Amino acid sequence: MSLWSLAFRNLRRRRLRTSLTASGIAIGIGMMFVPLSLTSGMEAQARTMIRGLTGADIVVYNASRIGGFRGDASDSMLGPATLSTSTLAALAAIPGVYAAAPQLSFSGYMEGRRITIYGVEPASYGAVTGGLNIVEGRLASQSGEAVLGRTLAELMNVAVGREVEISAGQAKRAFTIVGIFETGVSFQEYAAYMTLSDAQELSGMEGATQILVKCEDPSMARDVADAISSAIPQVRTMVPTAQLQQASQVLSSLTMFFATIGLVALCAGALGTVNTMMMSIFERTREIGILKSLGAGSGDVMKVFLAESLVIGALGGAVGVAAGLIISYAFPTFSSMLLGLGGPPTRLGGRVASGLQLVAPAVSPLNALICLMLGLLVGVSAGLYPAWQASRMKPVEALRHV
């Protein structure tokens, strides 16, 4: 009988005990795999969101706050102050600034649905951000034209060439949809882009709520942002890459925290494996004596018990990864429903709009392989001492055991 056949036969004799022991390892592996998948997904989603918000190296805002855009009482809440053309000129004169583009953003409605409206100058916006990811049609370049996000267009069943009514406060105006853009993040696609002059007319605001800045050297964005703050005290700056680094640091700390909890659970699983193997040795003392009397060496006996602990570790690791995979994909939808953030994702034209989902997991083969190997390592490590104890037994003493 081969080594592995003997190991599997011995484990099948105590199936419940083997299952419970492997479950201890599986719980620890699952507690590590799920946080790894979720935090990886959070980091990828944060990266996409931060980069997709502007595409610029620096975003400049007015540090003060004034009343909102022209509208009725419901729209009179405080909003961000605008930046004038003189601020735009001052930014262009700061060393390290390659290009600057004004952007006016505010909330409005399209045929009764609340959306975010952006007003941009097509030429300067393209120079700073590279332009929108237009998947159909073209960018709005003339008065009376607008571009919609793909999720919004599919939800409202709006195609390129259709005329829609967009309003802000009491102001209303008809726009022709000339393009559809896509960002990869559903909630960012509940937006409409139009020319800056149309946005100013619709909102009643002058200037821009943000100025997007592209640096000559993107790695110097933080230094250029400090220079902007020093030269123009009335503004504040935001560097998307710095925000991304902060988010990555927070997520790394969160990953370490959950990994520590998983390691504690794995230690408990390892102790359970040690206990199982020691009980198995005690129950099979005579069997060990017979093996040695038939010519099996100490190394052979040790290999048998190491093989059993390896199988337990492999079983626990595989079950832990499989369970973690299921939980990783089920957790975001379940938590969204539990917190009242919405029902199941809505399918729009063959795509799933999951803007209300907390986070989408990012399951990588490397994480799965690491967790599986960790299960094997725990199994083997936990079986070393019991296997060594079994190999030290003397045949005569083992055969006398009852």
Secondary structure, DSSP 4 states (H G I P E B T S, - for coil): --HHHHHHHHHHHTHHHHHHHHHHHHHHHHHHHHHHHHHHHHHHHHHHHHHHH--SSEEEEESSEEE-SS--GGG-SEEEPPB-HHHHHHHHTSTTEEEEEEEEEEEEEETTEEEEEEEE-HHHHHHHH----EEEE----STTEEEEEHHHHHHTT--TT-EEEEEETTEEEEEEEEEEE--S-GGGGSEEEEEHHHHHHHH---SBSEEEEEESSGGGHHHHHHHHHHH-TTEEEE-HHHHHHHHHHHHHHHHHHHHHHHHHHHHHHHHHHHHHHHHHHHHTHHHHHHHHHTT--HHHHHHHHHHHHHHHHHHHHHHHHHHHHHHHHHHHHHHHHHTTS-SSPEEETTEEE-TT-S------HHHHHHHHHHHHHHHHHHHHHHHHHHHT--HHHHHH--
